[in-house]
């Protein structure tokens, strides 16, 4: 009779262990899927934010182009009336115009990205947060204090 009980007990143990292993595997897969979804969502939000910034830069460039055209036209008219100093404001505005164009339509984003990658690789110490990385405990403490 003792052998039957021990045989049943070991069979139940094995079944329970198998079920626990399956549950553990299921939880790991669910966690992995959730993490992948979060990463995709964060990337999607990053891309949307970058496209908004680029669109804003292009819109600013359009307004600045109109302003620059008015200043340059006024400078040319002034120069034609024997006042060459009227062109002086166009010189510094040309640099700003070039910067705005580069930000809106040029390769500035690629250069900024390359510099950011270099900083992340070579100057990691400049990127650390003032009080370190937030932890679950610190976030919960802040949430509960409110």
Residue pairs with C-beta under 8 A, 6 or more apart in sequence:
50 109
54 104
54 109
57 100
57 103
57 104
58 104
58 105
60 100
60 104
61 100
61 101
61 103
61 104
61 105
64 96
64 97
64 100
65 97
65 100
68 90
68 93
68 94
68 96
68 97
71 89
71 90
71 93
72 90
72 93
74 86
75 86
75 87
75 88
75 89
75 90
76 87
77 86
78 84
78 85
78 86
78 87
79 86
79 87
102 108
119 126
119 127
120 127
